Amino acid sequence: MTLYSDPSRTETAASAAPDEGLRRSLGVARRRFLSTCTAVAAGAVAAPVFGAGPALAQDRDRDHGHGHGHGHGHGGHVLVPPHKRGIILYTVRDATGRDPLSTDLPSGFREVFKQLARHGYRQVEFAGYRQHANAPGGADLGTVAGAKLLRCWLDDYGLRAQGNHGFIPPSWPLTTADLDTFKKQLEIANIIGMDHMGTGGDPTGSSYRADWDVAADKWNALGEIARREGIKLYTHNHDGAYGFLLDGGPLDDQGRPTRSSGIRKLEYFLKVTDPRVVWLEMDIFWAHVAQYKFHTYTAHDGSTRRNVFDPAGLVARNNKRYPLFHAKDGVVSTTNGMGYEMVPFGTGVIDYTTFFSRVGERNYHNPMVEDDNSPSATDPAQSLREAKISYDNMAALRKRRH
């Protein structure tokens, strides 16, 4: 198994620049081409977003240290620039999924984009392309035609898509059908204008090194296919992927190792995947859950050792491997076994000021607000209302002055 190093440490700026420049120039070309999309939308394109201009002006003031800091390091350096403030649409999945004929609330992708832009967001991450059948464009926009519609609406409201939790082939070696589907998803991602495409699941659910080696081979191959299409392929992970890898010690009755060298599963994955083609999205909430849960391991010699996980430290050591974050907050819980309960961004105890200050690279990372619990069966307006709260709290983050 090949071991790889962080490209930010091994590649020169000159060697990395041509591919990056080409990719960015292609992205601009796609945006220019598809911005003239009124005919494509055929009447489905919404009106301009009233109120977006003042929000942008306010963001510019904040970016220069003016305005109110909401108590988050008032007067310091803005930690998340306006153009990097995003949200994964899973947070408002009730809004994209509800019937526009039965409510006056924003419904379907087009109206949700409009409202998110009013809130101030400039980026979104998809969690699939389905919406209510009565929304403009119909139920399934995961087609070439649907992707063109989505791109039109994003452009109209000044939004950019940065990724999607979508299809990763289950087969390995790849079947022809899975490969064709994967390539079709890359085509859709390019039409929408994404730089990244990924999945919400781990490369493998196993704790054993041999299985992570197989997963690395698969992701290296898929990542190379995506790279040729100008897309960065990423995996998004929950707490389990930050548990300790079983890679030594006595074998169990199936011949598998039972003890650990102390390396975590995703740390190993980072070492054995090609940094030029495989990327990660850290869900910062779940990384803190892992910090709470996985702090001791049984070493190869049978001793119990302590190793507390440092989410920001892992990113800082592999900074260019993490183009995306899920910015999800939590309050302390002593009853659910996770250590935290999800709440809107900026209303919990996770120290995002310190996290973003430590990882740096504020014009590289793309933090996406997420709250799994925002949709409510009894308060249908809650998810979009909490999306605004989360946006304001992200915009207020400042680096502390020393």
Backbone torsions as a table, in degrees:
resi	resn	phi	psi	omega
1	MET	NA	123.9	-179.6
2	THR	-71.1	136.8	173.8
3	LEU	-100.7	134.4	-176.8
4	TYR	-114.7	156.7	175.8
5	SER	-113.3	165.4	179.3
6	ASP	-63.0	123.2	-178.2
7	PRO	-63.1	-25.1	178.6
8	SER	-67.1	-17.0	179.0
9	ARG	-100.6	-20.7	-172.5
10	THR	-110.9	-23.2	-179.5
11	GLU	-97.4	142.2	173.2
12	THR	-79.5	158.8	178.2
13	ALA	-60.4	-36.3	-177.7
14	ALA	-66.6	-38.9	-177.8
15	SER	-72.8	-29.4	-178.2
16	ALA	-84.4	-25.1	-169.8
17	ALA	-65.0	-42.1	-174.3
18	PRO	-59.1	-47.1	-179.7
19	ASP	-63.6	-42.5	-179.2
20	GLU	-63.9	-43.3	179.9
21	GLY	-63.8	-41.3	178.3
22	LEU	-63.3	-43.6	-179.1
23	ARG	-62.5	-43.9	-179.0
24	ARG	-67.0	-38.4	-179.8
25	SER	-66.6	-36.4	175.8
26	LEU	-64.8	-39.1	178.7
27	GLY	-62.1	-41.2	177.5
28	VAL	-63.9	-41.5	-179.8
29	ALA	-62.7	-42.7	178.3
30	ARG	-62.0	-41.2	-178.5
31	ARG	-65.0	-43.8	178.6
32	ARG	-61.1	-43.3	-176.4
33	PHE	-64.7	-43.0	-173.1
34	LEU	-89.6	-7.1	179.2
35	SER	-69.9	-20.8	176.6
36	THR	-90.7	66.9	-167.9
37	CYS	-114.5	16.9	-178.6
38	THR	-60.7	-40.0	-179.9
39	ALA	-66.7	-38.3	179.0
40	VAL	-61.4	-43.6	-177.0
41	ALA	-70.1	-25.8	175.3
42	ALA	50.9	53.0	176.7
43	GLY	90.3	-7.8	-178.6
44	ALA	-87.8	-5.8	-179.5
45	VAL	-75.2	132.8	-175.0
46	ALA	-81.3	169.8	178.1
47	ALA	-73.7	165.6	178.9
48	PRO	-57.8	155.7	-178.6
49	VAL	-84.9	107.7	177.5
50	PHE	-74.5	133.9	-180.0
51	GLY	98.1	-10.4	-178.9
52	ALA	-69.9	-34.6	-179.0
53	GLY	-59.5	-51.0	177.6
54	PRO	-59.3	-35.5	179.1
55	ALA	-63.1	-41.2	178.5
56	LEU	-65.5	-41.7	178.9
57	ALA	-62.9	-40.7	178.3
58	GLN	-63.2	-40.5	177.7
59	ASP	-62.7	-39.2	179.0
60	ARG	-63.7	-39.8	176.9
61	ASP	-62.3	-43.7	-179.0
62	ARG	-63.8	-38.2	-176.4
63	ASP	-66.9	-19.0	177.9
64	HIS	-104.1	15.3	173.2
65	GLY	88.0	11.3	179.2
66	HIS	-97.9	175.8	177.9
67	GLY	81.5	-168.5	-174.8
68	HIS	-103.1	141.4	-175.1
69	GLY	-98.6	1.0	179.1
70	HIS	54.2	29.6	175.6
71	GLY	80.7	4.2	-177.2
72	HIS	-101.5	68.3	177.4
73	GLY	73.6	45.1	-175.8
74	HIS	-47.8	131.0	173.6
75	GLY	89.8	-3.6	-178.4
76	GLY	-91.9	-166.3	-177.2
77	HIS	-75.5	129.7	179.3
78	VAL	-62.3	128.3	-175.5
79	LEU	-86.3	-31.2	178.1
80	VAL	-123.9	104.0	-177.8
81	PRO	-60.1	154.2	-177.2
82	PRO	-51.9	-41.4	-174.9
83	HIS	-74.5	-7.5	180.0
84	LYS	-103.8	0.8	-177.2
85	ARG	-84.1	115.7	-174.7
86	GLY	-133.1	177.7	179.4
87	ILE	-148.6	139.3	171.3
88	ILE	-84.4	134.8	-172.2
89	LEU	-69.7	-10.5	172.4
90	TYR	-59.0	-30.0	179.8
91	THR	-63.2	-30.4	-178.5
92	VAL	-119.6	34.9	-175.9
93	ARG	-63.6	-26.8	176.7
94	ASP	-67.3	-33.9	-178.9
95	ALA	-72.6	-42.3	178.0
96	THR	-70.3	-23.5	-174.8
97	GLY	-96.0	-4.8	-175.4
98	ARG	-89.5	161.7	-175.0
99	ASP	-79.5	116.5	180.0
100	PRO	-66.7	-16.8	179.7
101	LEU	-81.3	-8.2	-175.3
102	SER	-115.1	6.0	-176.3
103	THR	-155.6	156.3	172.9
104	ASP	-93.6	-3.4	179.4
105	LEU	-75.3	154.6	176.3
106	PRO	-54.7	132.3	-174.6
107	SER	-141.8	138.8	-179.2
108	GLY	82.0	164.6	-174.4
109	PHE	-59.0	-45.3	-173.6
110	ARG	-60.0	-49.7	-177.5
111	GLU	-70.7	-32.7	177.1
112	VAL	-68.1	-41.6	174.7
113	PHE	-56.3	-45.1	-179.0
114	LYS	-57.7	-45.6	-177.8
115	GLN	-70.6	-40.2	179.0
116	LEU	-64.0	-37.3	176.4
117	ALA	-64.7	-38.6	175.9
118	ARG	-61.6	-38.0	177.5
119	HIS	-63.4	-27.4	-178.9
120	GLY	121.9	-10.1	-178.8
121	TYR	-61.3	146.4	176.4
122	ARG	-121.8	-5.3	-179.8
123	GLN	-139.6	151.0	173.7
124	VAL	-135.6	156.0	171.2
125	GLU	-124.2	130.5	-179.2
126	PHE	-81.4	156.1	171.2
127	ALA	-128.1	53.6	-172.0
128	GLY	101.3	172.0	-173.2
129	TYR	-121.6	24.1	-179.2
130	ARG	-98.5	146.4	177.5
131	GLN	-145.0	-176.2	178.5
132	HIS	-67.3	143.6	-176.1
133	ALA	-62.6	-26.1	-179.5
134	ASN	-85.6	-3.4	177.1
135	ALA	-77.2	155.3	178.7
136	PRO	-53.4	132.3	-179.6
137	GLY	96.0	-16.7	179.4
138	GLY	87.9	-174.6	-169.5
139	ALA	-70.8	-41.9	-171.3
140	ASP	-115.6	111.0	177.5
141	LEU	-102.0	14.9	178.5
142	GLY	-85.3	46.5	177.8
143	THR	-130.7	170.3	177.4
144	VAL	-59.6	-45.9	179.8
145	ALA	-64.5	-42.4	179.0
146	GLY	-64.5	-38.6	178.8
147	ALA	-63.4	-37.5	178.2
148	LYS	-64.8	-39.0	176.2
149	LEU	-62.7	-48.5	179.6
150	LEU	-57.2	-42.4	-179.6
151	ARG	-63.5	-40.2	177.7
152	CYS	-59.6	-48.3	-177.2
153	TRP	-66.4	-40.8	176.6
154	LEU	-58.7	-46.8	-179.9
155	ASP	-62.5	-40.7	-178.6
156	ASP	-60.0	-34.1	-175.2
157	TYR	-105.0	14.3	174.9
158	GLY	69.0	28.5	-179.3
159	LEU	-106.4	154.3	174.0
160	ARG	-127.9	136.2	174.3
161	ALA	-85.1	132.5	-179.4
162	GLN	-110.1	-9.1	-179.6
163	GLY	178.0	178.5	178.1
164	ASN	-152.2	137.8	169.2
165	HIS	-88.6	98.1	-171.8
166	GLY	-134.9	-137.8	-168.3
167	PHE	-85.6	121.5	166.2
168	ILE	-117.6	124.5	-174.4
169	PRO	-55.0	129.8	176.5
170	PRO	-74.4	-22.4	-175.3
171	SER	-81.8	149.2	170.1
172	TRP	-159.1	118.4	-1.0
173	PRO	-58.9	157.2	-174.2
174	LEU	-67.5	134.9	169.7
175	THR	-78.6	159.3	178.0
176	THR	-60.4	-40.5	-179.1
177	ALA	-64.4	-43.4	179.3
178	ASP	-65.5	-40.2	179.2
179	LEU	-63.5	-42.8	179.5
180	ASP	-62.9	-42.0	179.1
181	THR	-64.9	-41.5	178.6
182	PHE	-61.1	-45.1	179.4
183	LYS	-64.9	-35.8	177.2
184	LYS	-64.8	-38.5	177.9
185	GLN	-66.3	-35.4	175.5
186	LEU	-65.4	-39.5	176.9
187	GLU	-61.5	-44.4	179.1
188	ILE	-63.0	-42.6	178.8
189	ALA	-60.0	-40.7	179.2
190	ASN	-67.4	-38.7	177.9
191	ILE	-62.8	-42.8	-179.4
192	ILE	-70.0	-22.7	176.2
193	GLY	99.0	22.0	-177.4
194	MET	-78.2	147.0	168.2
195	ASP	-90.1	-19.9	-172.3
196	HIS	-133.2	153.1	171.8
197	MET	-144.3	139.5	-175.0
198	GLY	-154.4	-155.0	-177.1
199	THR	-147.1	157.7	178.3
200	GLY	-89.8	2.3	-175.7
201	GLY	-111.4	164.8	178.0
202	ASP	-74.9	155.5	176.0
203	PRO	-59.3	-31.5	173.1
204	THR	-158.5	152.1	176.7
205	GLY	-91.1	5.0	-175.0
206	SER	-80.2	158.2	173.3
207	SER	-102.1	2.6	-170.7
208	TYR	-103.6	139.9	-175.8
209	ARG	-58.6	-39.5	-178.0
210	ALA	-58.9	-38.7	-179.6
211	ASP	-72.0	-34.5	176.5
212	TRP	-70.8	-29.0	173.8
213	ASP	-64.7	-42.9	177.8
214	VAL	-63.8	-44.6	179.2
215	ALA	-60.7	-38.7	179.2
216	ALA	-64.1	-42.4	177.5
217	ASP	-59.2	-43.7	-179.1
218	LYS	-64.9	-46.1	-178.1
219	TRP	-69.5	-33.9	174.6
220	ASN	-61.6	-41.6	179.9
221	ALA	-68.0	-46.3	179.2
222	LEU	-64.6	-39.8	180.0
223	GLY	-63.1	-35.3	178.0
224	GLU	-68.6	-39.0	176.1
225	ILE	-61.5	-44.8	179.7
226	ALA	-64.7	-40.6	-179.2
227	ARG	-59.0	-39.0	180.0
228	ARG	-65.4	-20.6	177.1
229	GLU	-98.3	7.6	177.7
230	GLY	80.7	19.8	-175.8
231	ILE	-117.5	139.6	171.7
232	LYS	-92.9	124.1	-178.8
233	LEU	-91.1	131.6	-176.9
234	TYR	-133.8	154.6	173.4
235	THR	-114.4	135.6	176.5
236	HIS	-105.2	139.2	-169.9
237	ASN	-132.8	148.1	173.8
238	HIS	-97.6	-164.2	-171.3
239	ASP	-65.8	-35.8	-173.5
240	GLY	-58.0	-32.2	-177.8
241	ALA	-71.0	-12.3	177.8
242	TYR	-99.3	7.7	172.2
243	GLY	-71.9	172.9	-174.8
244	PHE	-82.8	137.4	178.6
245	LEU	-73.9	136.1	173.8
246	LEU	-90.7	111.9	-170.2
247	ASP	-141.0	17.3	179.4
248	GLY	-177.2	-169.6	-179.0
249	GLY	79.5	-171.0	179.7
250	PRO	-58.4	150.1	178.7
251	LEU	-92.9	149.4	175.2
252	ASP	-82.6	-173.9	-174.7
253	ASP	-71.2	-6.9	175.0
254	GLN	-105.6	10.2	177.5
255	GLY	79.0	20.1	-178.0
256	ARG	-103.8	147.2	179.9
257	PRO	-66.4	152.0	-176.2
258	THR	-118.7	-3.0	-176.6
259	ARG	-131.9	171.1	-170.7
260	SER	-125.5	150.0	171.6
261	SER	-82.6	-6.9	-179.5
262	GLY	100.5	-3.3	176.3
263	ILE	-82.1	141.8	178.5
264	ARG	-86.8	156.7	-173.4
265	LYS	-56.1	-48.7	-177.8
266	LEU	-72.4	-28.1	173.8
267	GLU	-62.3	-41.3	177.5
268	TYR	-66.2	-42.8	178.9
269	PHE	-57.5	-41.0	177.1
270	LEU	-61.0	-36.0	-178.1
271	LYS	-73.2	-31.8	-171.4
272	VAL	-107.6	8.6	172.5
273	THR	-110.9	153.8	-177.0
274	ASP	-77.2	116.6	-177.8
275	PRO	-64.9	-11.1	177.6
276	ARG	-83.5	-13.4	-173.7
277	VAL	-135.3	-10.1	-178.2
278	VAL	-124.6	129.8	-174.5
279	TRP	-129.1	167.2	-179.3
280	LEU	-132.4	153.9	172.1
281	GLU	-119.8	111.8	178.0
282	MET	-81.5	124.4	167.3
283	ASP	-86.5	107.5	-168.7
284	ILE	-68.2	-31.6	174.9
285	PHE	-62.1	-52.7	-176.7
286	TRP	-67.1	-28.7	174.6
287	ALA	-65.1	-35.7	176.7
288	HIS	-73.7	-32.2	171.9
289	VAL	-61.1	-42.4	177.5
290	ALA	-61.9	-38.5	176.7
291	GLN	-59.0	-39.5	179.6
292	TYR	-70.4	-38.2	-171.1
293	LYS	-91.0	-38.9	-168.6
294	PHE	-112.9	83.5	-176.0
295	HIS	-123.6	-7.1	175.4
296	THR	-135.4	153.8	178.2
297	TYR	-148.5	160.7	175.7
298	THR	-94.1	115.9	-177.7
299	ALA	-72.8	168.1	-178.8
300	HIS	-55.7	-31.5	-178.5
301	ASP	-85.8	2.4	177.7
302	GLY	93.5	-6.4	179.5
303	SER	-78.4	153.5	176.2
304	THR	-93.9	126.0	-177.1
305	ARG	-124.2	152.8	-176.8
306	ARG	-109.5	135.2	179.0
307	ASN	-152.0	99.6	-177.5
308	VAL	-82.0	128.7	-176.9
309	PHE	-69.8	137.7	178.9
310	ASP	-119.9	93.0	-176.4
311	PRO	-56.4	-47.9	-178.9
312	ALA	-65.0	-34.4	178.4
313	GLY	-64.1	-40.2	178.6
314	LEU	-63.3	-44.1	178.5
315	VAL	-63.4	-45.8	-176.8
316	ALA	-60.4	-32.5	179.0
317	ARG	-77.9	-18.1	-176.0
318	ASN	-135.5	45.4	-163.4
319	ASN	-57.5	-45.2	-175.9
320	LYS	-73.8	-9.4	176.6
321	ARG	-81.0	-9.6	-175.0
322	TYR	-118.3	74.0	178.9
323	PRO	-72.0	-20.5	-174.7
324	LEU	-126.7	147.2	170.9
325	PHE	-128.3	151.1	159.2
326	HIS	-98.6	117.3	-179.0
327	ALA	-95.6	93.3	-174.7
328	LYS	-125.9	133.2	-175.0
329	ASP	-104.7	167.7	-180.0
330	GLY	-154.3	153.1	169.6
331	VAL	-105.8	157.2	-177.0
332	VAL	-64.8	135.1	173.9
333	SER	-129.8	131.8	177.9
334	THR	-105.8	7.6	-173.5
335	THR	-120.9	-16.4	-172.9
336	ASN	-98.4	0.5	177.7
337	GLY	80.0	-1.3	-178.5
338	MET	-108.3	-18.1	-178.0
339	GLY	90.3	-20.1	-176.7
340	TYR	-141.7	153.9	171.5
341	GLU	-121.5	134.1	-174.9
342	MET	-66.7	139.4	175.0
343	VAL	-143.3	166.7	178.1
344	PRO	-57.6	150.1	-176.8
345	PHE	-57.7	134.0	177.4
346	GLY	87.3	-1.7	179.1
347	THR	-109.9	5.9	-178.4
348	GLY	-112.7	-157.4	-173.2
349	VAL	-110.6	-5.2	178.5
350	ILE	-68.4	128.3	-172.3
351	ASP	-84.8	86.0	-178.6
352	TYR	-73.7	-27.0	176.0
353	THR	-60.3	-47.3	178.9
354	THR	-68.6	-42.3	-178.4
355	PHE	-58.6	-54.5	-177.2
356	PHE	-66.8	-32.3	177.6
357	SER	-66.2	-40.2	-177.6
358	ARG	-71.5	-40.8	-176.5
359	VAL	-78.2	-26.6	178.0
360	GLY	61.7	-151.3	177.5
361	GLU	51.1	47.6	-171.4
362	ARG	-66.4	-21.6	177.4
363	ASN	-93.8	6.9	176.1
364	TYR	-108.7	-47.9	-176.8
365	HIS	-71.9	149.3	180.0
366	ASN	-122.9	92.9	-179.7
367	PRO	-78.5	127.1	179.0
368	MET	-110.3	116.1	175.5
369	VAL	-57.8	136.4	173.3
370	GLU	-145.0	139.3	170.4
371	ASP	-145.7	105.4	-178.6
372	ASP	-58.5	-27.6	-172.5
373	ASN	-93.8	2.7	-176.3
374	SER	-63.6	-43.3	177.6
375	PRO	-61.9	137.7	-177.3
376	SER	-131.0	135.4	178.8
377	ALA	-72.5	-23.2	-176.6
378	THR	-105.4	-12.4	-179.1
379	ASP	-135.2	84.0	-172.9
380	PRO	-64.2	-17.5	179.0
381	ALA	-88.2	-4.0	-169.6
382	GLN	-63.9	-43.3	-172.0
383	SER	-63.7	-43.7	179.0
384	LEU	-71.9	-32.5	176.4
385	ARG	-65.6	-43.7	179.0
386	GLU	-70.7	-27.8	174.4
387	ALA	-61.2	-36.6	176.9
388	LYS	-68.0	-43.2	177.1
389	ILE	-58.3	-45.9	-178.5
390	SER	-64.2	-41.8	178.7
391	TYR	-60.0	-48.9	-177.4
392	ASP	-60.0	-39.3	-179.4
393	ASN	-70.7	-35.4	175.6
394	MET	-66.7	-42.8	-179.6
395	ALA	-63.4	-26.4	-176.5
396	ALA	-83.5	-9.4	-176.6
397	LEU	-64.5	129.6	178.6
398	ARG	-130.2	144.7	172.7
399	LYS	-70.8	132.3	-176.9
400	ARG	-67.7	139.7	175.1
401	ARG	-81.5	139.4	-179.5
402	HIS	-100.3	NA	NA
